Amino acid sequence: MLDYLQKNGLKAYREIKTLTEQPDFLFSSDPALMKSEACHNYRYIHGLSRLLHKNRITNDQTVHILMYVEKSLERYVRKHYRDKKFVFHIYADALIPAFTVWMTSDHEGEAESESEEASSSVTTLPEMVRWFTEHAFFNGIPIMEGNDGEDSTSPNHDHYSNVIQT
């Protein structure tokens, strides 16, 4: 899959390659620093959006790429940390449009419960990618005249998370 990206989606290839081969995540043993961890460990993957918009990559291929990112980061934390829990997140934001990836330490289930509270729906990876391709504003956000936007009830994001135990 990365070979395909190297030939057809260089931006996505570089973003994923950097994220998986040279992760610069910081983790703390202090539960009070969990929000700082999330802010520092937050990475965008914009390149997949363009490929999805131009139909140069399928939803299944996108799922495989995001699973590769998850497994690579899981190997990274397993290599460097023992007896610690982490929560891996992928957030599909239709307004940007982009996928964001971040990872935080899990101090006695706190990160997992906070992520569930912050997201109205935690879904499977294939469901999230399908939702993203259907709802992403690839051509920008349309401006509706005479509509103050208050009657819109559709969400502008979807979220996937997984707990990793080292």
C-alpha positions in Angstrom: 0.0 0.0 0.0 2.8 2.4 0.8 4.3 1.6 -2.6 1.1 2.9 -4.2 1.2 6.1 -2.2 4.9 6.6 -3.0 3.9 6.6 -6.7 0.5 8.3 -6.6 0.2 10.3 -3.4 3.5 11.7 -2.3 2.0 14.1 0.3 0.2 11.3 2.0 3.2 9.0 1.7 5.5 11.6 3.3 3.0 12.3 6.1 2.6 8.6 6.9 6.3 7.7 6.5 7.3 10.5 9.0 4.5 9.5 11.4 5.4 5.8 11.4 9.2 5.8 11.1 10.1 8.9 13.1 7.4 9.4 15.7 8.2 12.2 18.1 5.5 11.6 20.6 6.0 12.6 24.3 4.3 10.8 27.1 4.1 11.6 30.8 3.5 9.7 34.0 1.5 12.6 35.4 -2.3 12.3 34.7 -2.5 16.1 35.0 -0.5 16.4 31.8 -2.8 14.3 29.6 -4.2 17.3 27.7 -0.7 18.5 27.0 0.2 15.1 25.7 -2.8 15.2 23.3 -1.9 18.6 22.0 1.8 17.7 21.4 1.0 14.3 19.9 -1.6 15.6 17.4 -0.7 14.9 13.7 -2.7 15.7 10.6 -2.8 13.5 7.5 -4.1 15.8 4.7 -2.8 13.7 1.8 -5.4 11.0 2.0 -8.2 13.5 1.7 -7.1 14.6 -1.7 -6.7 11.1 -2.9 -10.2 10.2 -1.7 -11.7 13.3 -3.3 -10.1 12.4 -6.7 -11.1 8.7 -6.4 -7.5 7.7 -6.6 -7.8 5.6 -3.5 -10.7 3.4 -2.2 -12.1 3.4 1.3 -10.7 -0.1 1.9 -7.2 1.1 0.9 -7.6 4.1 3.2 -8.6 1.8 6.1 -5.5 -0.4 5.4 -3.3 2.7 5.5 -4.8 3.9 8.8 -4.5 0.4 10.2 -0.8 0.4 9.2 -0.3 3.7 11.0 -2.0 2.3 14.1 0.1 -0.9 14.1 3.3 1.0 13.5 2.7 3.3 16.5 1.7 0.3 18.6 5.0 -1.4 17.8 6.8 1.9 18.7 5.2 2.2 22.2 5.6 -1.6 22.8 9.3 -1.2 22.0 9.9 1.8 24.3 7.4 1.3 27.2 6.5 -1.6 29.5 3.4 -2.1 31.5 1.7 1.1 30.3 -1.6 1.8 28.6 -2.0 4.2 25.6 -5.1 5.3 23.7 -4.7 5.7 20.0 -7.1 8.0 18.2 -8.0 8.8 14.6 -10.4 11.7 14.1 -12.0 12.3 10.7 -12.9 16.0 10.4 -15.2 16.8 7.5 -14.7 20.6 7.8 -10.8 20.5 7.4 -11.1 17.8 5.6 -8.4 15.6 7.1 -7.7 12.7 9.3 -5.9 13.5 12.6 -4.0 11.0 14.6 -2.9 11.3 18.2 -1.9 9.1 21.1 -2.1 9.7 24.8 -1.1 7.8 28.0 -4.0 6.1 29.7 -3.8 6.7 33.5 -6.3 4.2 35.0 -8.8 4.5 32.2 -9.0 8.3 32.3 -7.9 9.0 28.6 -10.4 6.4 27.3 -13.3 7.9 29.2 -12.4 11.4 28.2 -12.2 10.5 24.6 -15.6 8.8 24.7 -17.1 11.9 26.4 -15.5 14.2 23.8 -16.8 12.3 20.8 -20.4 11.8 20.3 -19.8 8.6 18.3 -16.8 6.2 18.5 -17.0 4.0 15.4 -15.0 1.3 13.7 -12.3 2.3 11.3 -14.2 1.3 8.1 -17.4 3.1 9.3 -15.3 6.2 10.0 -13.7 6.3 6.6 -17.0 5.7 4.8 -18.6 8.5 6.8 -15.6 10.8 6.0 -15.9 10.2 2.2 -19.6 10.9 2.3 -19.5 14.0 4.5 -16.1 15.8 3.9 -16.2 19.3 2.4 -13.5 18.6 -0.2 -14.4 21.8 -2.1 -14.7 24.1 1.0 -17.6 24.9 3.2 -20.6 26.3 1.2 -22.1 29.6 2.5 -25.8 29.5 2.7 -27.5 32.8 2.4 -30.4 33.4 4.9 -29.4 30.4 6.9 -27.8 31.0 10.3 -26.7 27.4 10.5 -28.6 26.7 13.8 -30.9 24.1 12.3 -28.1 21.8 11.1 -27.9 18.7 13.2 -25.4 16.6 11.2 -22.0 16.1 13.0 -18.9 17.4 11.3 -16.5 14.7 12.7 -16.2 11.0 13.4 -13.8 9.3 15.8 -12.0 5.9 16.2 -10.0 4.9 19.2 -8.2 1.9 20.5 -6.5 1.1 23.8 -3.0 -0.3 23.5 -1.6 -2.2 26.4 2.2 -2.7 26.4 
